[in-house]
Amino acid sequence: MKQSDPNAPGQAPGPETAKFAREFSSQEELQQWTENSTMGGGRVEAADFEGRKFIFAYRSYTSGVKSSDAAVYMQDGDNWRLVKAYPLVMGKWIVAEKQDDTVIFRPEDEGKSLMVLSKADLAQF
């Protein structure tokens, strides 16, 4: 979903999108950052995929209205490193769903794929 330019004529300003940190030294540090880096809070979900450990981070920017962005962090030794991210989506929560040899990130009430983690991606990491 493309965000509109908040500076364009007739556009109401939207929430400021916080950039995802590139790396964390522990799962706890990643979780604390996810929960506290945006006004609406956040949550993490640990996942194993194709023999590797991942954390999916979801953050919200609003209170009382659904909004979220999503990021995929992979364990690299003792650290957690950002490998993929999807920008802010207003009006929806982003969820992950495992399907065969992929993980699909989509709006909770839609089947439309926003971001995919696949076996092919693992060769790049």
Secondary structure, 3 states (H helix, E strand, C coil): CCCCCCCCCCCCCCCCCCCCCCEECCHHHHHHHHHHCCCCCEEEEEEEECCEEEEEEEECCCCCCCEEEEEEEEEECCEEEEEEEEEEEECCCEEEEEECCEEEEEECCCCCCCEEEEHHHHCCC
